[in-house]
Amino acid sequence: VQLQASGGGLVQTGGSLRLSCAASGRSFTEYTMGWFRQAPGKEREFVASISRSGTSTYYTGSVKGRFTISRDNAKNTVYLQMNSLKPEDTAVYYCAAVRSRSFSAYYSLKNAYDYWGQGTLVTVSS
């Protein structure tokens, strides 16, 4: 599967952005999807993941209540709605996919994923 992330940009503190990740190919419903981010000089970190059906989600603590991951399986797309953005959310955001049969906190690990998009930059100004 190939992944194309989009929707990044410059936003002020407290603002909102919605990221999209479009997946090519068939069988999108076989993939657990995740969002990760990498700030300058830091390692890539987990943000959120979503199960194949979209009924289960998992978030890192720092974004709970502010970010929402969702997916539209008819459009082969996963979204990350980001509200109440803070300067510390500034990073390149990557979507990732892995073919899976179940869903758990395991999918918060970078190494759990087989496919990665190219990243989209989110900059939050103070």
Buried (B, 14 or more C-beta within 10 A) or exposed (E): BEBBBBBBEEBEEEBEBEBBBBBEEEEBEEBBBBBBBBBEEEEBBBBBBBBBEBEBBBBBEEBEEBBBBBBEBEEBBBBBBBBEBBEEBBBBBBBBBBEBEEBEEBBBEBEBBEBBBEBBEBBBEE
